[in-house]
Amino acid sequence: MRRLLFALLLSAVLPHAGAEPLLKSQLSTRIALNLAAAKQISNAAEAEARRNGWNVSIVVVDDAGALMHALRMDDTPNNSLPIALAKATHAANFRRDTKFHEDILTKGNQLVLALPDAMPLEGGVRLLVDGKLIGAIGVSGVQAPQDGQIARAGAALLAP
């Protein structure tokens, strides 16, 4: 009986022996957004807003759309923070700047409105490193083209 039990245990373990290095070689590595970088991106966007005298909310999310950093400047509209978050999340989840979907909507394709959790207004910009998405920035509080200008100023910190 002991021999049978030992044989069963051995047969269960042997196929997995050496699997760890193989598994590790199949895993990919990626650059991840951290809080320090998120704050710098947000600060660059805030500087652009202040240069133009615009009070806005700025949100930076990671590649999964999870909140990394947010700020709401004085005298911004009450709803600007949730809209900035929605723009950033849209850009991260759809892996496209929100202007892409705004342009489609402007051309009359209303199917964009059926996209889940969509915010097809300019002001959500992807954060890319070597062409790979690491997060997104969303801005709200002024006109959509101005929101986009501010968001692009933050994203520009990652430009090569």
N, C-alpha and C positions, 0 to 999 in steps of 0.2 A: 504494500500500500504506500509506504514511504517513497519507494522508487517511482511509482506512478505519479504521486503528488509532485515530486522533484522534477520529473519529466514534463509535467504540465506547466509548472512554474518557469522552467527553463525555456520551453517553447514560447511562452508568453513574453519573456524578456528578450530573447535573442533577436527577434525581428526588429526591435527598437534600438538595439545596441548600435551606436554610431549614427543614429538618426539626428541627434542634436546638431552636429556640424553641418549636415546637409540642410536641415531646416534653417539654420542661421544664414546659410548662403543664399537661401531663397527670399529672405526678408529684404525689404528695401529700406533705404535710409532717406531721410528728407530733412529739409530745413524747416524748423517750426518757429512761429512767431512767439516771442516772449514779452513779458510786461514792459521791460525797458525799451524794446523796439517799438511797441505799441504806443508808449508815451511819447517817444520822439516823433513818430508819425503824426500823432494827434497834435503835438506842439507845433510842428511845421504847418499843419492845416490851420491851427489857431492863429499863428503869425500872419498867414495870408488873409484870414478874415479880419484881423485887427488892422492890417495895412489898408484895407478897403472900407473900414468902419462898419463892418457887418457883424451882428451878434447872432451866433448860431450854436447849435448842438453838434457835437462831433463824437462819433462812436467808431471804435476799432474792434473787429471780431477776428477770431482765428479761422482756419480753413473749414471748420465745421459750422461756422456761424455763431460760435459761443462768444459772449462778451468778454473782451480783454481790457478795454479802457473806454471811459465815457466822460465827457465834460459838457456842461451847459453854461454858456456864457451868460452874463447878466442881460436882462431885458429881452430874452428870446421868447418866441411864442410858446405857450404851454405845451402844445403837442409836438414841438420840434424834436424832443429827445426820442420818443417812440418812433417817430418817422425816420430819424437818422438811423436808429437801430434796424428798422425794417429795410432801409436802403442798403445798409452794410450786409445784412443777412441775405438779401436778394442777390447781391453781387457775389457773395461767397457760395451760396447754394447753387445758383445757376451758372457760376463761373463765367459771368459776363458782367460788364458794367451795366448799371441800370439804364443808361442812355440807349443801349442797344435795344432793349425792349420798349423804351419810350418811343424810339424812332419807328419801330414796327407798329405800335399803336397809333402814332400820328399818321401813318400811311393808311390807316383804316382797318388794320387787322385786329379786331377786338378779341381774338382768341387769347391774347396775352392776359386779358383780365381773368381768364379762367385758370391761369397757372396758380398752383398752391402757394400761398404766402408771397405773392408777387407785389412789388412796389415799383412799377415802371415809370419812375420819375428820376430825372438826372440828379446825381448827387451820391450814388453808390459806385465805388471804384474798387476793382480788384487790386490786391497787393501781390505782386509777382516777383519772384527771384528766379533767375535763369529760366523764365517761362513757366514756372510752377507756381500755382496758387498757394500762398501761405496765410491769406486772410483777406479782409476787405475793410474799407473805410466808408462810413456814411455820414453825410452832412445834411442838415435841414435848418431852415430859419429865414432864408432869403429866397429869391427866385431860383428855380431849378438850375439854370445855367450858372448862376453864381455859386450855388451849392456844389456843382460839379467842378468849378474852378478851384474851390477850396479843397475839395477831396483830392483832386489831382496834385495839388501842391503837397499834400501829405504823402501821397503815393510816390511822388517824384524822389523821395529820399532813397527809394530802393532801385531807382533807375541806374543802369550800368554807367 
